[in-house]
């Protein structure tokens, strides 16, 4: 049960932990706010709970700095943090089930949401850093599909199951079910090791692996210096620009599509939300099952370029067909198209982000990549509102097509690294090569 020596254990780890990462998100961003609203709670009340849960996700990069600086190396670089965060999440759910804050106690509900958000965001940073540390180069594209697919499934499952349990049994049942789900994966984290010779738990026999001792940064200034040096390379800056552009379609969709479908298409609010939910769930499943595998076969850079070409064609084509925007098939196509292409752009970009990460500051660097990539969402939203304020709506999609072409140009002229820094560092340090345990290859693996 050593992650460094077993491919399928590594991929199972990614699948399991990213699924449970979606559980508190689905519960506190969908099921609990719906419960509050259905019991007479105000929009302000639901907004406070949602904001409380999301607050720790905003300062994730600070958590990443602390995680790279301080860790219990005898248990590996990330596992102690992950186990601690998962344990806190289980305790938050169990405490919520016992206390059972009523709808009117917004302060206590917000405190529970804040604690859950802190635990989930810390687990997110830990599992991101572990993925960068432990995954092999050829596994990263498949793992990226598993990451976003499993997280999407976790959010959807928690929202659906939580809503059903709340309606038919009570709010405490939803908290208990979430605790059991997260606790099951917590046990998985307790029975695996990152590398050979490490401790399973603090009181178990074992010691820190030489690789981790070598790359651990023991002071704040070197940590900051290594992080920003890695981020400010030419390849890193170019990739960050492309990564931000990859999330801009979501900003366009979230800003304009509710108005487009309801006011131009005549849809009801539930028609729109059902279509978006179905598109997200289907895209997540495809990304998890075949998305990452297909990216690994094509190559991440090639996949990004193909996806940006498809996005440009979809956006420009939809813009030219603006006279048919009242047709349900047209609106459904643009919603599904942007959801699928946007998700696959992120899946294709994640392995490149991992490859650019310096292992000694992997949690910090990868978290910054993900945080900056999300800037594309508000940028896309601002572009949409600005264009509609001064021009015709179809120009939004022509602009999105132009952004896709710009991303293509940047990718064409940017030379991305062929291998992760970890591979080079290992050769230079002359560390022993860790052999994989012989395991049968599965179809498509």
N, C-alpha and C positions, 0 to 999 in steps of 0.2 A: 504494500500500500504506500509506495513512494512515488510522488507525482513526477519527479525528474526521470523516472525509469519506466513509465507506463503511459503511452499515448492516450489510450481510452480512458484512463483515470483522469488525465488532464482535461480532456474534453467533457467528461462527465462532471467534473468540478465546475467548469464554466457554465454548463447547462443548469446544474442544480442551484448554484449561488445566484445566477442572474434571474432565474425563475423566482426565487424567494425575495430578491430585491424588488420585484414588481408587486409582491403581496401587500406591503404597507402602502405603496403608492395607490393601488386600486382601491384599498379600503378607505384611506383618509382623503383621497381626492375625488372619489365617486360615491362609494356606498355610504359613508358617514355623512357627507354633505346632503345626500338625497334623504337620509333618515331625518336629519335636522329640518330640512325644508318641509318634508311631509308631515312633520309634527308641529308645524306652525312657526318654525325658526325663520328669522329674517335673512335677507341676502348678506347683511353685515355679519351675522353669526357664521354663516357658511364660509364667507370670505376670510374671517379671522382664523378659522380652523385650517383652511387650505393654505393661507399665508404662513401660519405657524409651521405646518409640515414642510413647506418649501424653503423656509428660511435657512436651515442648515445646508441645503444644497447650494446656496449662493456662496458660502464661504468654504466650499470643498477644497479649494486650493490651499487654504491654511491648514486644513486637516492633513493634506498630502505632505506639506512641508514638515509637520510634526512627525508624521509616520516615517518619512525618509530619515529624519534625524534621530528618532528614538524608537527602538524596537528590541524585543527579546530574542537575540540571534540564536540561542540554543533551540528555539522552536521554529526557526526560519525567519525570513525577513518580513513576512506578511501574516502568517497564520495566527499569531497571538492577537493581532489587531482584529482579524476577521472573526475569530472565536469570541472575543470580547464584545464586538459589535452585535453579532448574532445573539449572544446571551442577553445583552441589554434589550434587544428587540423582543425576545421571548418574554422577558420580565415586564416590559411595557404592556404587551398584549394581555398578560395574565393579570396585571394590576388593573388594567382597564376593565377586564371582565369582572373582577371582584368589586371594584369601586362603583362601576357602572354609572358614570357621570350622566345626569339627565340632560335633556335638550337645552334647558334653561341655563345650565352652568357652562357658559361658553368659555370662561377662564380655565376651568379644569379640562374641558375637551381640547382646548388649544394647547395646554401644557402636555397632555398625552400625545397630541399630534407633533409637537415640537420634539419631544423625547424620541418618538418613533422616527421622525425625519433625521434627527442626529444619528441614531443608530444605523438607519438605512444608508445614509450618505457616507458614513464612515466605512460601512461594509463595502460600499461601491468603490471607494478609493482603494481599500485593501485588495479587493478582488481584481480591480484594474491593474494594480501594481504587481500582484501575483501572476496575472496573465502575461504581462510583459516579461517578468522574470523567468517564467517556467516553460512557456510555450515554445516549441520549435518553429523555425522560420516557415516551414511548409504547412504548419497547422494553423497559422494565424488567420488566414482568410476564412477557413471553415469555422474557427472559433468566433470570428466576428459575426458570422451569420447566426451562430448559436446564442451569442450575447444578446443581440437585439430581438431575435425571435423568441427566446425564452423569457426575456423581460416583458415583451409585449403580451405573451401568453399569461405570465404571472399577473400583470395588471388586469387583463380581461377576466381571468379566472377569479381573482379576488373581488373585482367589482360585481361580477355576476353572482358568485356564491355568497359573498357578503350581503348583497341586496336580498337574496332569497332567504338567508338565515335570519336577517333582521326582520323581514316581513313575516316569517312563519314561526320563528322561535323567539327571537329577541336579540338585542344588540350584543349581549354577553356571549351568545353562541358564536357570533361572527369573530369576536376577539379570541375566543378559545380555539376556533378552527385555524385562525391565523397563527396562533402560538404553536399549535401542533405541527403545522406545515413548516414553519421556520425552524422549529426545534428538531425536526427530522433531519433537515440539512445541516443543522449545527452538529449533530452526532457524526455525520459524514466528515465534517471538518476536523473533528476530534480524533478520528481513527486513521488519518492519512498524515504522512510527512511530506515536506517539500523536497528534502534531499536526504540521502542516506546518512545515518548516524545522528540525526537530530532527535530531540525529545518530542514525544507525543503531547505531553502535558508538563507543566512546570516541575512536578514532583517525579517525573519519569527519568530513566537514565538517558544520557545522550549529551551531545555538545554541538557547538556552532560549526557549520561547514566552512572549510577554508575559503571557498569562493565568496561567501557572504562576509567573512571577516576582511577579505581583501578589498571589497568594493564599498563597505560601510563608511559613510561620511559621519565623522564624530564632532563636527563643529558647524555653526550656522553659516559663517562666511563662505567656506568651501561649498556648502550645499547651495547657497544662493548663486555663487559664481559658476558652478557646474551647470545649474539649471538654466541660467540665462545664456551661458555660452552655447549650450545645446540648442536653445530656442532661437538664437540669433544667427544661426548658419544660413547660407543662401538657400539651401534646399528646404530647411525648416520654414523659413519665411514664405517661400513660394507655396509650399504645401499648405501652410496655414491659410493663405489667401484662397486656395482652391477648396479647402475644407469648409471655410466660412461660406463660400458660394454654394456648396452642396446642401446647406440647410436653408438657403434663401427660398426655395420653392415652398417650404412649409410656412414661412412667414407670409408669402403671397396668398397661399390657400387659407390660412387661418384668419387673415384680414378680410379678403374679398369674397371668398366662396359662400360664407353665410348670407351675405347681401345678394350675391349673384343668384343663388338658388332660390331664395325666398321671394325676392322682389322681381327678378327677371323671369325665373323659372316657375314661380308660383308654388314652390314646395312648402310643406309645413316644416316646423322646426324638427319634429321627430323624423321626418323623411330625410332631412339633411344629416342629423346625428346618427341615424341608423346606417346611412350610406357610408359616412366617414368611419364608423366603427367597423363595419364589414370590410372595408378596404384596408384598414389598419390591421385587423386580425388576419386576413388572408395574406397580406404582404409579409407580416411577421412569420407566418407558417412557411411561406415560400423561402424567405430569407434563412430560416433555421434549417430547413430540409435540404434545399439545393442551392441557395444563394451563395453562401460562403464557399461551397465546393466549386461552383461554376467560376467564381472570382479567382480561386486558386489555380484553375486550369487555364484561364485566359491570361492571368497576370493582373495584379492590382491596378497598375497604371493604364494598361490597355482597357480594363473594365471601366475605369473612371472615364476614359475618353469616349468609349462607346456609349456610356450612360449619358454623358453630357450632350452627345450628338442626338440621342433619342429625346432628351429633355428639350433641346432647341427645336427639334421638329415638332414635338407635341405642342410647345408653347406658341410658336409662330403659326402653326396650322390652326390652333384654336383661336388665335387672334384674327386671322383672316376669315374665319367662319363665324364672326360675331353676330351676324344676322340670324344664326340658328341657335343662339344661346338660350332660347326658351324651350328647346327640345330636351326631354329628360335624358335621352341617350347621350347627347353631347355633354351635358353637365356631369352625368355619371362617369363618362370616359375621362374627363379632366380630373375629377376627384380621385379616381382609381389610378390614373396614370401618374399624377404627381406623388401620391402616397407610395406607389411601388418604386418608381425611379428614385425618389428622395431617400427612401430607406436603403435601397441598394447602393446609392452613392456613399452613404455612411458606412455600410458594410465593407465596401471596397476601400474606403479611406482608412479604416481602423488599422489594418495590417501595416500600412505605410507609417502611421503614427507610432505604432509599436516599434517598427524598425528604426525610426529616428531617435527613439528614447535611449538615453544613457542609463544603463542598469543601476548605477549608484544613486540616481535621482528619478527613477522610473515613475514612482507614484506621483511626484510633483509634476514632472514633465508631461506625462500622459493626461493628468487631470487638467493641466493648463491647455493642452491641445483640445480636449473635449469642451472645456469652458469657452474658449475662444471660438470654437467651431459653432457653438450655439448663438454667437453674435449674429450669424447669418439670418436667424429668425427675425429679430427686431429690425435688422437692416432691410430684409425683404418686406416686412410690414411697413417700414417708413417709406421705402421706394413705392409701394403700392398706394399708400395714402397721398403721397406727394404727386404722383402721376395723375391720379383720379381728380385731385383738386384743381389741376391746371389743364387736363387734357381728357381724351376719350379713354374708356376703360380698356379697350383692346391693346392700347399701348403698354399696359402692364405686362402683357404676355410677350409683346415684341421686346420689351426691356429684359424680361427673363430669358428670352432666347439670346439676346446680346450678352448677358452675363455668362451663359453657357459657352458661347463662342470664346469669350475672354478666358474662361477656365481652360478650354482646350488649348489655347495659345500658350498659356503658362505651363501646362503639362508638357506640351510639345518641346519647349525650350528648357525645361528643368531636368537636370540629371539627378534622379533619386538614388539613394544608396542601394547597392545590390544585396547587401547583407546587414544584419543588425550589428551594432557595436559590440554586443556581447560575444559574438563569434570571434571577432578580431582580438578582443581583450583576453579571451581564454587562451588563444594561441600565444599571445605575447607573455602571458603569465606561466605558460607551460604547466597548467593544471592538468591532472589526470582526466582523460576523456571518459565520460559516463556512458556506458553502453546501455541501450534499450533492452528491456526484457523481451525475448521473442514472443510476440503475440500474433495470432492470425489476423491478416488484413481483411477488412470487411468490404463488401461491394461499395464502390464510390469513395473509399477511404484513401 
